[in-house]
Amino acid sequence: MKKDNIILMGFMGVGKGTIARALAKESKMFAIDTDDLIESLQNQKIKKIFAQYGEAHFRSLEQECANWIEQNVQGTIISIGGGFFKRPNFKNLGTIIYLQSTFDGILNRINAAPNAKKKLKKRPLLQNIEEARKLFDERQPIYADVANIVVNVENREIDDIVQEIIEKTR
């Protein structure tokens, strides 16, 4: 049975967390972030988990998180890490919304933030722009294929994006 959660999916830096918080405020639903859940579980930042244990370990933590969500979470907005869609039970977690943008649009969004350096630093996979662009190109068609709903977020106001999500998930 599909849950009534709203899953926000997209490439790192697209604005999943920002949109989740705005959507939570507007809809009166709670919002959680899978990376935050993993950091709480490990008592360690994602960047340190990657550095100390590697990506494979991080992906196993994502699976643990997906299992917990499937068993325990209902009626919640969930923003997910960029590779979380690979979890075998992902489609069971709720209505999947792909927040779509170009790679350059994402970089522009991050660089326009007042804390841009901090935002870039906390994303280990964005340290090498060419590798990140390659990963983006690989993931974009998969995101579109996995999603129940696609919302283009590039150069749009958060309130406008939130209203579109509310309309499309009614």
C-alpha positions as CSV (number, residue, x, y, z in Angstrom):
1,M,0.0,0.0,0.0
2,K,1.3,3.4,-1.0
3,K,1.7,5.8,1.9
4,D,0.3,9.4,2.0
5,N,3.8,10.8,2.4
6,I,5.1,13.4,-0.1
7,I,8.7,12.5,-1.1
8,L,10.8,15.4,-2.5
9,M,13.5,14.0,-4.8
10,G,16.1,15.8,-7.0
11,F,19.8,16.4,-7.4
12,M,21.8,17.8,-4.4
13,G,21.4,21.5,-4.0
14,V,18.1,21.7,-6.0
15,G,16.3,23.0,-2.8
16,K,14.6,19.9,-1.4
17,G,15.0,21.0,2.2
18,T,14.0,24.6,1.6
19,I,10.9,23.5,-0.3
20,A,10.0,20.8,2.3
21,R,10.1,23.4,5.1
22,A,7.9,25.8,3.1
23,L,5.5,23.0,2.1
24,A,5.3,21.9,5.8
25,K,4.4,25.4,6.9
26,E,1.7,25.7,4.2
27,S,0.2,22.2,4.5
28,K,0.6,21.8,8.3
29,M,2.4,18.5,7.7
30,F,5.7,17.6,9.4
31,A,8.8,17.6,7.3
32,I,11.8,15.3,7.7
33,D,15.0,14.9,5.8
34,T,16.7,11.5,5.3
35,D,20.2,13.0,5.6
36,D,19.2,14.5,8.9
37,L,17.8,11.2,10.1
38,I,21.1,9.4,9.1
39,E,23.2,12.1,10.8
40,S,21.1,11.6,14.0
41,L,21.4,7.8,13.8
42,Q,25.2,8.0,13.4
43,N,25.8,11.2,15.5
44,Q,28.0,12.3,12.6
45,K,27.7,14.6,9.6
46,I,27.2,13.1,6.2
47,K,30.5,14.4,5.0
48,K,32.3,12.6,7.8
49,I,30.4,9.4,7.2
50,F,31.6,9.5,3.6
51,A,35.1,10.3,4.6
52,Q,35.4,7.7,7.4
53,Y,33.3,4.8,6.0
54,G,32.8,5.5,2.3
55,E,29.8,5.7,0.1
56,A,28.8,2.0,0.4
57,H,28.3,2.4,4.1
58,F,26.3,5.6,3.6
59,R,24.0,3.8,1.1
60,S,23.4,1.0,3.7
61,L,22.4,3.7,6.2
62,E,20.0,5.1,3.6
63,Q,18.4,1.6,3.3
64,E,18.0,1.5,7.1
65,C,16.4,4.9,6.9
66,A,14.0,3.8,4.0
67,N,13.0,0.7,6.0
68,W,12.2,2.8,9.1
69,I,10.2,5.3,7.0
70,E,8.2,2.5,5.3
71,Q,7.3,1.0,8.7
72,N,6.7,4.1,10.8
73,V,6.1,7.3,8.8
74,Q,2.7,8.5,7.5
75,G,1.4,11.8,6.3
76,T,4.9,13.5,6.2
77,I,6.9,15.5,3.8
78,I,10.2,13.7,3.2
79,S,13.2,15.3,1.5
80,I,15.7,12.7,0.4
81,G,19.4,12.6,-0.4
82,G,20.3,12.6,-4.1
83,G,20.9,8.8,-4.3
84,F,18.1,7.7,-2.0
85,F,15.9,6.7,-5.0
86,K,18.0,3.6,-5.4
87,R,16.6,2.0,-2.3
88,P,14.5,-1.1,-3.4
89,N,11.5,-0.1,-1.3
90,F,11.6,3.6,-2.4
91,K,8.4,3.6,-4.3
92,N,6.5,2.3,-1.3
93,L,7.3,5.4,0.8
94,G,4.8,7.9,-0.8
95,T,4.1,10.1,-3.7
96,I,7.4,10.9,-5.4
97,I,7.9,14.5,-6.6
98,Y,10.9,15.2,-8.8
99,L,12.2,18.8,-8.3
100,Q,13.7,19.4,-11.7
101,S,16.3,21.9,-12.6
102,T,19.3,22.1,-14.9
103,F,22.8,21.5,-13.4
104,D,23.7,25.1,-14.0
105,G,20.5,26.2,-12.4
106,I,21.4,24.2,-9.2
107,L,24.9,25.7,-9.1
108,N,23.4,29.2,-9.6
109,R,20.9,28.6,-6.8
110,I,23.7,27.4,-4.4
111,N,26.1,30.3,-5.4
112,A,23.3,32.9,-4.8
113,A,22.8,31.8,-1.2
114,P,24.3,33.9,1.5
115,N,26.1,30.8,2.9
116,A,27.2,29.4,-0.5
117,K,30.6,28.3,0.6
118,K,29.1,26.3,3.5
119,K,26.5,24.8,1.2
120,L,29.1,23.6,-1.3
121,K,31.4,22.3,1.4
122,K,28.8,20.1,3.0
123,R,28.1,18.3,-0.3
124,P,31.0,15.8,-0.8
125,L,29.8,14.8,-4.3
126,L,29.9,18.5,-5.4
127,Q,33.6,18.9,-4.7
128,N,34.4,17.9,-8.3
129,I,32.1,19.9,-10.6
130,E,32.8,17.7,-13.7
131,E,32.1,14.5,-11.8
132,A,29.0,16.1,-10.3
133,R,27.7,17.1,-13.7
134,K,28.3,13.6,-15.0
135,L,26.3,12.2,-12.0
136,F,23.6,14.8,-12.7
137,D,23.4,13.7,-16.3
138,E,23.1,10.0,-15.2
139,R,20.4,10.6,-12.6
140,Q,18.2,13.1,-14.4
141,P,16.4,10.6,-16.6
142,I,16.1,8.1,-13.7
143,Y,14.5,10.8,-11.5
144,A,12.0,11.6,-14.2
145,D,11.2,7.9,-14.6
146,V,10.8,7.1,-10.9
147,A,8.7,10.3,-10.1
148,N,4.9,10.3,-9.9
149,I,5.0,14.1,-10.4
150,V,7.6,16.4,-12.0
151,V,7.9,20.0,-10.8
152,N,10.3,22.4,-12.6
153,V,11.8,24.6,-9.9
154,E,14.4,26.6,-11.9
155,N,14.1,30.4,-11.4
156,R,10.8,30.1,-9.5
157,E,9.7,31.5,-6.2
158,I,9.3,28.9,-3.4
159,D,5.7,29.9,-2.8
160,D,4.9,29.2,-6.4
161,I,6.5,25.8,-6.2
162,V,4.7,24.9,-3.0
163,Q,1.3,25.8,-4.5
164,E,2.0,23.6,-7.5
165,I,2.9,20.7,-5.3
166,I,-0.2,21.2,-3.2
167,E,-2.4,21.3,-6.3
168,K,-0.8,18.2,-7.8
169,T,-1.0,16.1,-4.7
170,R,-4.6,16.8,-3.8
